[in-house]
Amino acid sequence: MESAQTGHVPRLGFSPDEAAQSAGVSRTRIFEAIRDGALTARKAGKQTVIEPEELRRWVRSLPVRGRIPEAPDAA
């Protein structure tokens, strides 16, 4: 689904390297999370694909340090 004005195609999946960069963690940590069942990935042949929504869910599931963030709808 491409926008006629910008030519932007929505991103449906990340490679482990892209997911690591997006989440600010190492590639190894991404594969550990997949192996441990904390992060769900899909396979397309030999390629590993991580959906952006799943990556967001996983990042939000990580332990919180310091101030606990407010819920988005708490305002």
C-alpha positions in Angstrom: 0.0 0.0 0.0 2.0 3.0 -1.3 1.0 6.6 -0.6 0.6 8.4 -3.9 2.0 11.6 -2.5 5.2 10.4 -0.7 5.9 7.0 -2.3 6.3 5.6 1.2 5.6 1.9 1.7 4.7 0.9 5.3 7.2 -1.3 6.9 5.7 -4.7 7.8 8.8 -6.5 9.0 12.4 -6.0 10.3 15.4 -8.2 10.0 17.1 -9.0 13.3 19.8 -6.4 12.6 17.1 -3.7 11.9 15.1 -4.8 14.9 18.2 -4.5 17.1 19.0 -1.0 15.7 15.4 0.1 16.2 15.2 -1.2 19.7 18.6 0.0 20.8 19.9 -3.5 21.7 22.4 -5.9 20.2 21.6 -8.4 17.5 22.6 -11.1 20.0 19.9 -9.9 22.4 17.3 -10.1 19.7 18.2 -13.7 19.0 18.3 -14.5 22.7 14.8 -13.1 23.1 13.6 -15.1 20.1 15.2 -18.3 21.5 13.7 -17.7 25.0 10.2 -17.2 23.5 10.1 -13.5 24.7 10.1 -12.2 21.1 8.1 -13.8 18.3 9.7 -13.9 14.9 8.5 -15.4 11.6 10.6 -17.2 9.0 10.5 -16.6 5.2 12.8 -19.4 4.0 16.1 -18.6 5.8 15.2 -15.0 6.6 14.0 -14.1 10.1 11.3 -11.4 10.1 10.1 -9.5 13.2 6.9 -7.5 13.0 7.1 -3.9 14.3 4.2 -4.4 16.7 5.8 -7.5 18.2 9.1 -5.6 18.6 7.2 -2.7 20.4 5.5 -5.2 22.6 8.8 -6.9 23.5 10.5 -3.6 24.3 7.5 -2.6 26.6 7.8 -5.9 28.4 11.4 -5.2 29.4 12.0 -4.3 33.1 11.6 -0.7 34.1 14.4 1.1 35.9 13.9 4.5 37.6 10.6 6.3 37.2 7.7 4.2 36.1 6.2 5.8 32.9 2.6 6.9 32.9 0.1 5.0 30.9 -0.6 6.7 27.5 -4.3 7.3 28.4 -3.7 8.5 32.0 -3.8 12.2 31.1 
